[in-house]
Every structure is written in structure tokens, then in C-alpha cells.
């Protein structure tokens, strides 16, 4: 199994798809990386030569922020927003959508699937009459 940027990428997939297992690399960036390093995107990750894996590692580490560095930078930018007390920072603190989405409905993922539906308000009888 090839190991790139501390991540073991899957062997049985094409290298174009395997690179997306690295945080910060999606399909489009994967295509760009493979054209720059002159590696065929359709080859399986297990069929890569050690020289090709080395080229990939060097190119990715020199040109892109990935994994820990990217997560750290993202976390620091959110922390900065919270510290200066901006609107977006306050939304991050409260755990609400940050980019102007509606909150009456459709915020299940951000709020954590909180269902606050109310019944008719009438309690059932305590004993059968």
C-alpha cells in the first residue's frame, strides 16, 4: 500500500480516486496533481512504481497544504473569528449555520438532529375510563 502524507491510500482503486482519501485533495485537485506529475489517472494505486510514489509525495508536500496543516489553519481561522466576536464567529460558537442558511427548517446537520416538534398539548388520561 502506498503511503502519501502519512495516509495509507487504498490499493485496489485508481490513483485518481485513491488520492482523495487525503484530507484536502478532491477529485479535481487529484486530476491536476496527476497531470503535473505525468502519471496516468487510470492506473491502480498498487501498480505505481516507487519512483512514481516519490514524485507524488514530493509534489504534494511542496505545493499543497494537506492533512494536519490544513486542519490547523482551518481551526485557527475559525478561532480568529470567535476571538474578534464577528457574526460568523458567534454562529460558530452557538453551533448554528454560518453562511446565511435558514434555521426554521433544514439545519439538522449543524444542530445535531434536534427534533423540537410539539404535539397537540393535551396529555393522555392517566387511567382508562
N, C-alpha and C positions, 0 to 999 in steps of 0.2 A: 504494500500500500504506500503510495507517495505521501510524503508529509510536507506540506507547504504552510508556512507561517504558523507552525505549531498545531495545525489541524490535519488530521489524517483524512484525506479525501477518499471517497468510495472508488473501488477498483472497477466494478462492473458497469459503470456508467461512462458516457462520453465525457471527455475532458471539459468540454464547454459547460456541461451540467455539473460536473464534479467541482469545478471552481466556485460555484455558487454556494457551496457549503461553508465557505469562508465568509465571516461577517464583514460586510462592506463591499462584496462583489456580487453583482446580479448578472442576469443574462447578457445585457448589452455591454457591460464592462468586461465580462468574460470574453465576448467576441473581440473586443478591441485589444485585450491583452494577447489573445492567441494570434491575431493578425500581426501585432507588433513583434512577437517572438517567433513568428513563422512556424507555428505548429498547427497541424490540421485539427479543426474542432471536432471532427467525427471520430478521431481515434479514441480508443478506450484508455482510461487512466492507467490500467495495468500494463498497457503496451508502450508506455512512454520510456524512453531511454533515460539513464541517469543524467546525461548531458542536457536533455530537454527539460527535465525536472529542475536542474540547476538554473537554467535560463529563466524558467518561470519564476522560481524563488527570487532570484536577483532582480528581475524586472518589477515584480510586485512590491518587494520591500523598498526599492529605491523610489518608485513613482506614486505609490498609493498608501493612504492611511487605512489600516485594516485591523480587525480584532480589537485588542486591548487599547491601542492608541485611539482608535475611532470611538470606542465606548467611553473612554476617559474624556475625550474632547466634547462629546455629546453631553455627558454628565456635567461637565464644567460650564457649558453654555446654559444649561437649564438652571444650575446653581446661581449663575450670574443674574439671570432673570429674576430668580427668587430674592436674591440679596438686594437688588435695586428696587424691588417692590413694583415691578411692572405688571400690567394687566395679565400678560401671558404667564408671568411668574406666579401670580396669585391663583390663576386657574390650575397651574401645576400643583401648587400646594393643596388646593381643595380637591384635587382629583377629578376635575371636570374637563370637558373638551376645550382645547386651547385655540383652535383655529376657526371659531365662529359657527360651529355646528349648532343645530337646535338641541335643546335639552329636555323639552317636554316629552319627546319620544326619541328613540334611536341612539341612546348613549349607554347601552347595556355594557359594551366592552370597557368603556372608561370607568363607569361607576361600579362595575363588578357585578352585573346581573342582579341588581336590586329591583325587586318587583314590589311596587307600592300600590297595588290595586285595592280598592276598598269595596266591601260588599254593600248590601242594602242598609246596613247599620242596625238591623234587627237581629237580636240574638235568638238562637233556638230555645225552645222551652226546656227547662231542666229535667222534667219528668213527663212521661207520656200520659196524656189525659184521656 
